[in-house]
């Protein structure tokens, strides 16, 4: 009878847990598809040769927004739309530097947040015009570091936002750079994504003051999904690089 009761209990627990697993898988699939569309948008910009000297950051940003709307059906972006070039690549997300003209040999990065069919995406990429070895290196390094951080994240069983931020800053130092942003990631989801009860609470950001476990479920028992963002800064060469996307088990 004991074994029979234990089996019934186990089956009941599995039945209760199963819908949560399915819902988490569906959410991840929706977010992944949204991100793939954002990547395709960036690829379209590259393939059409729109990243060229002579236009301002705003001009290129407007071109990206127009193509997103006309060809990808994007009506809204849930965060600030960023194109930064040259010295502006050292500026953190919160900054609003003056509009620069893209020059020959510049390094630049995009940070866009388009919404596809109600699901958020958040993708950041760095581009280099020309063959400057320091610019090519920082671009390569920030991408390699992101993949290293992505793999590390999925090995954790408990992780505060502060610990993850510390890891990101140490990762930047190990690659020979400064970390250039106030956060190293945040949650993402169906638009609009979950918000803290207190607007000043940093529990949903990878921030040095977030001492809560970011691997915990939300208040409805759902798994949270996070993006990891790395902003590397090279003060000596006056350049920065950026890479951001959804944390995904490989």
SVG drawing of the C-alpha trace seen along z (x, -y; Angstrom):
<svg xmlns="http://www.w3.org/2000/svg" viewBox="-3 -66 49 68">
<polyline fill="none" stroke="black" stroke-width="0.4" points="0.0,0.0 2.9,-2.3 4.4,-1.9 1.0,-2.4 0.4,-5.6 3.9,-6.9 3.2,-6.1 -0.1,-8.0 1.6,-11.0 4.4,-11.0 2.0,-10.8 -0.1,-13.7 3.0,-15.9 4.1,-15.2 0.7,-16.0 0.8,-19.3 4.3,-20.1 3.8,-19.1 1.8,-22.2 4.5,-24.4 7.1,-22.6 5.1,-22.8 4.4,-26.5 8.1,-27.2 9.0,-25.4 6.4,-27.3 7.6,-30.6 11.2,-29.8 10.2,-28.8 8.3,-32.1 11.3,-34.1 13.7,-32.2 11.7,-32.8 11.4,-36.5 15.1,-36.7 15.7,-34.9 13.6,-37.5 15.6,-40.3 18.8,-38.6 17.4,-38.3 16.6,-42.0 20.2,-42.8 21.3,-40.4 19.1,-42.3 20.8,-45.6 24.2,-44.0 23.3,-42.4 22.0,-45.6 25.2,-47.4 23.5,-50.0 26.3,-50.1 28.5,-52.6 30.4,-55.9 28.8,-59.2 25.4,-58.8 24.6,-59.7 23.7,-57.2 20.2,-58.5 19.9,-58.0 21.0,-54.4 18.7,-53.9 15.7,-55.3 16.5,-53.0 16.5,-49.9 13.2,-51.0 11.6,-51.5 12.7,-48.1 11.6,-46.5 8.1,-47.9 7.7,-47.5 9.3,-44.1 9.0,-42.4 5.8,-43.9 7.3,-45.5 5.1,-48.3 6.7,-48.8 10.1,-48.6 9.9,-48.0 13.3,-49.7 15.5,-52.4 16.8,-52.0 20.5,-52.4 23.1,-52.8 26.4,-54.0 29.7,-54.6 33.2,-55.8 33.6,-57.4 30.0,-56.8 30.6,-53.1 32.2,-53.8 28.9,-55.2 26.6,-53.1 23.0,-52.3 21.6,-55.1 23.6,-57.8 22.2,-59.9 25.4,-61.1 25.3,-63.5 24.5,-62.1 27.8,-61.2 28.5,-60.6 29.8,-57.1 33.4,-57.4 35.7,-55.2 37.2,-52.5 34.7,-53.1 33.5,-50.5 29.8,-50.7 27.1,-48.6 23.4,-48.1 21.0,-47.5 17.4,-47.0 14.3,-45.7 11.6,-44.9 8.4,-43.2 7.4,-40.3 3.8,-39.1 3.6,-40.2 7.0,-38.7 10.0,-40.8 13.5,-40.5 16.7,-42.2 19.7,-41.8 23.0,-43.7 25.8,-43.3 29.1,-45.0 30.3,-45.9 33.7,-47.0 34.3,-49.0 37.9,-48.3 40.7,-46.1 41.8,-47.9 43.2,-45.0 42.1,-46.5 38.5,-47.0 38.4,-43.5 39.8,-42.0 37.3,-43.7 34.4,-42.6 35.7,-39.0 36.4,-39.1 33.0,-40.3 31.3,-37.6 33.6,-34.9 33.1,-36.2 29.3,-36.2 29.4,-32.5 31.6,-31.7 29.2,-33.5 26.2,-31.7 27.7,-28.3 28.7,-29.3 25.1,-30.5 23.6,-27.1 26.0,-25.4 24.6,-27.5 22.0,-26.2 21.7,-29.4 22.8,-32.8 22.0,-36.4 21.9,-39.3 24.9,-40.8 26.9,-37.6 26.2,-37.4 27.1,-41.1 30.4,-40.5 31.1,-37.6 30.5,-39.8 32.9,-42.5 35.5,-39.9 35.0,-38.4 35.7,-41.8 38.9,-42.2 40.1,-38.7 39.7,-39.7 41.6,-42.9 38.8,-45.4 36.6,-47.5 32.9,-46.6 30.9,-49.5 27.4,-49.3 25.3,-49.5 23.7,-46.1 24.7,-42.9 21.3,-41.7 17.6,-41.5 14.5,-39.4 12.6,-39.2 9.2,-37.8 5.8,-38.4 5.3,-42.1 5.2,-43.8 7.4,-41.5 7.1,-41.2 7.7,-44.3 8.7,-44.4 6.1,-45.6 8.5,-48.4 9.7,-50.3 13.0,-50.9 13.5,-47.2 16.4,-45.8 15.3,-42.1 14.8,-41.7 18.2,-43.1 21.7,-41.7 22.8,-44.5 25.3,-44.8 22.6,-45.7 20.3,-42.7 21.0,-40.1 18.0,-37.9 18.4,-34.6 17.6,-35.2 17.0,-31.5 13.9,-31.5 10.4,-31.2 8.2,-34.3 5.3,-34.9 3.0,-32.8 5.4,-29.8 6.8,-30.4 10.4,-30.2 12.0,-33.5 14.0,-34.0 17.0,-36.3 19.2,-38.1 22.9,-38.5 24.6,-41.7 28.3,-42.5 29.7,-46.0 33.5,-45.9 35.4,-49.2 39.0,-49.8 40.0,-53.2 43.4,-53.1 42.1,-52.9 38.9,-54.8 36.5,-52.1 33.8,-49.8 32.0,-46.7 28.6,-45.2 26.9,-41.8 23.5,-40.8 21.0,-38.1 18.8,-35.5 20.6,-33.1 20.0,-29.7 21.2,-26.2 23.3,-24.7"/>
</svg>
